[in-house]
Amino acid sequence: MRVLYIHASRISYKTVEEAIENPPDPPGTGEYSNCLIVFTTIEEGDDDSVIWRASGDIVSHANRLSVNCILLYPYAHLSSSIAKPSDAYRLLRVLEEALRGVWSGVLARAPFGWYKSFDISCIGHPLSELSREFRREETVSYMGVSLEEALAKGILEEWLLSRNPWSKDLLDLSRRFDIDGLMGRTMLWELENKVIKELNLTRIVRVEKPKIVYGLWGLSNLARLCSESESSQTLLTWGYMGDSMAISNVNPASLLESINKRLVEDTVRVKLGVDGLNTGIPEGIALIYKARNGGGVPLIIEARVRGEERYCLGPIKSILLALLDSGLKDADTGVTPQIPPWTAPIQVAILPVTSREVEVASRIAKKLEGVGIRVKILAEGSLGSRIREAGMLWVPIVGVIGSREAESNTISVRMRKDPGRQEVMSIDDFIEEARRALAMQ
């Protein structure tokens, strides 16, 4: 099955003439706004399991875009191996019904078996045009039944199906933090080093990149890596910083909780093995984080491999994204979002009120850098805009220097963990306070 996602500000269509003999749907027209258009091609060999995977991905993407409608649009031009019309129509109806069970917005379907004219206005942003392909070979089973039957019986929860659990807000935040750039590498480096140190990992082994790391299919891929690793105390890596998973004989749950207790609190335990999810592991447990937008993120796999207990933590990048996601959950409840201060790419921001205080700010920054603190001077724009900039980057400590502070060798300090509180302290006390606050816990 192949689909093409288009985020449209507006789409209208009307049927023109029959494309097959005796189309199962009557002719019709439609017009929608702020809609996710799902151009859909059903291929030979597709079955209901493919449809269930596709439905989870469609809803997840619609939620990321914050649209109010989904339009299924039969489109036989994305593949050269299309299914017979009768099979395609049946699976299209299955997809429609699957979406009705999980989507609370407007759901519509363009008529099947007709040539149609359409007028579409695509919203131009990075997520507005995406293609997806869904295949049967990724099907997993649960307690000996098919995945769709497990869902129908309530054995599994719908949100576990999502291929990508991250919301549009999380993706926007990831771009702000430059996850794939310098700031993101800093955060990933800190997390990976803590994992290596705390779990006493002694080897690094390069492995084949898993196809998917989220949801049930991601769990299957990661479980395979976990079970096939030749030894524990190893960091498996398949690419850039953070594309790695720890294999250890030490349970990493307490480590995960020390990074952020919500990473453990907001999880479900899924049983693996003979009487559980069939992932290729004889027996075990998976700890799956429930993302703010729905969707599962495997964080820990506990398995028995070749007679020994083995724990697999990661990927590290998934832990980082879950950290940011948990911060957004806090923001939803009115709590200031935070990440562990030692992971922050900018740990201290110094804001000189005017250009006259820049030299003083530079001297303080050098002292902070001398004790290993990542610091940045924000000197461009109004003071209010710079305070907002530091807030948007979740900087743990913000220091403001005006003429009074410069004269008295002090600094006005705001701690993100204690919003609303502002304290004036000496430069030496400030540096010592920053060292304590930013120490890796």
Summary of the structure (lengths in Angstrom):
residues: 441
radius of gyration: 25.7
end to end distance: 47.3
largest distance: 87.4
contacts: 1474
relative contact order: 0.10
helix: 37%
strand: 29%
